[in-house]
Amino acid sequence: MGKVVILNRIDQSGVFVLPGGLTFEAVDVILLNGIPVEKGNYAAVSNGTAIDVFGSNLDSVVSVILK
């Protein structure tokens, strides 16, 4: 299993930024409150440096497992 990284939310949106130097290509699994997010429920944005997680809310924790 790859490294797990908790993402930071951009403002009050559902967009979460990847840490410096990482892009969406390095992501294996996206987790919303510890549960894997199915494809179609998120999108890479900002040239792959952030992820829009459609089902998130203000108290959601979004993390990723890296490849």
C-alpha positions as CSV (number, residue, x, y, z in Angstrom):
1,M,0.0,0.0,0.0
2,G,1.2,3.5,-0.8
3,K,1.6,6.5,1.5
4,V,-1.6,8.1,2.8
5,V,-1.8,11.9,2.6
6,I,-4.5,14.1,4.1
7,L,-5.4,17.0,1.7
8,N,-6.2,20.6,2.6
9,R,-9.5,22.2,1.5
10,I,-9.4,25.3,-0.7
11,D,-11.6,27.9,1.0
12,Q,-15.1,26.5,1.6
13,S,-15.3,24.6,-1.7
14,G,-15.2,20.8,-2.3
15,V,-11.8,21.2,-3.8
16,F,-8.8,19.8,-2.0
17,V,-5.2,20.6,-3.0
18,L,-2.4,18.0,-3.3
19,P,0.8,18.8,-1.4
20,G,3.6,20.5,-3.3
21,G,5.1,18.5,-6.1
22,L,2.3,16.0,-6.4
23,T,-0.2,15.7,-9.2
24,F,-3.3,13.6,-9.7
25,E,-1.2,11.1,-11.6
26,A,0.4,10.0,-8.3
27,V,-2.9,9.2,-6.7
28,D,-4.1,5.6,-6.5
29,V,-7.2,5.9,-4.3
30,I,-9.2,8.9,-3.0
31,L,-10.8,8.6,0.4
32,L,-13.7,10.6,1.8
33,N,-13.9,10.2,5.6
34,G,-11.9,7.0,5.2
35,I,-14.2,5.5,2.5
36,P,-13.0,5.1,-1.1
37,V,-14.6,7.5,-3.5
38,E,-15.9,5.9,-6.7
39,K,-14.8,7.1,-10.1
40,G,-17.2,9.8,-11.4
41,N,-17.6,11.3,-7.9
42,Y,-14.4,13.4,-8.2
43,A,-12.5,15.3,-10.8
44,A,-8.9,16.5,-11.1
45,V,-8.7,20.3,-11.4
46,S,-6.1,23.0,-11.6
47,N,-3.9,21.1,-14.0
48,G,-4.0,18.0,-11.8
49,T,-2.8,19.7,-8.6
50,A,-6.2,19.6,-6.9
51,I,-9.2,17.3,-6.6
52,D,-12.8,18.3,-6.6
53,V,-14.7,15.7,-4.4
54,F,-18.4,16.1,-5.2
55,G,-19.8,14.5,-2.1
56,S,-17.7,16.4,0.4
57,N,-19.0,18.9,2.9
58,L,-17.3,21.4,5.3
59,D,-16.4,18.8,7.9
60,S,-15.2,16.1,5.5
61,V,-11.7,14.7,5.6
62,V,-10.3,13.9,2.2
63,S,-7.1,11.9,1.9
64,V,-5.4,10.0,-0.9
65,I,-3.4,6.8,-1.1
66,L,-0.4,7.4,-3.4
67,K,0.7,4.8,-6.0
